[in-house]
C-alpha cells in the first residue's frame, strides 16, 4: 500500500496532523494523539503503516480550505 501524504496543519488554533486526500484531511491526531502527540513522534515510532491503514478506512474530517 502506498503511504498517503501526511501533514501537520492548524485548525481553530490547534496544531494537528493527518493524511491529505483530494477530498480533505483525515485528522489522525484526533485518533492517535495519546500514542503519538506529534507526527514527528509517529514517524520516530515507526507507525506510518498504522496511520496509513487507519486513514484509508476513513472519510476526511476537514476540508482542505478549512486548515492552515
N, C-alpha and C positions, 0 to 999 in steps of 0.2 A: 504494500500500500504506500502511495506517495504521501509525504507529510504535507499538511496544509500550511499555508502561510501563517505564521504566528506573529503576534504583535502585542506590544504594550500600548495602551490607549487610556485616555481620560474621558470620563463621563460624569456629569454632575459633580465635578471637582475631585472625583476619586480616581486614582490610578488603578487600572485593571490589566489583565492580559487575556488574549483569546485567539481564536482561529478566524482568519479573514476569508470570507467566501464572496462570491459575486452578489449574493443577496444580503449580506451584512456580516456581523461579527457574532460568533458563538462565544459567550463570556465564560471562559474556562476558570477564571479566578473565582467566579461565583460557586463553582463546584469543587475546586481543588485548593483554595487558599489555606485551608487548615493543614494540608500536607506540603504545599509549595506556595508560600506567600507571594513570591515573585516569579516571573518567567525565568529569570536567571537561575533561581533555585530549582525549578523544574528541569531545566537543561542539565545542571550540575548533578541532579539525582538520576539522570538517565531516563526521565519519564516522558520523553517526547512521543513514544509509541502509545503510551496510555492516554496522553492528551489527544493525539490524532484519532485514536479509536473512539473516544468519547465524543469528540467534535463531529465525527462522521455520522453519528446517530442523532444529531440534534439540529433543530432549526435555529437560525440566528436569533439572538436576544436583542441586538441593537442594529439599527440601520447605519450604514456607513456614514451618512451625513450627520448622525447624532453624536459622533465621537470626535475627539481631537487627537 
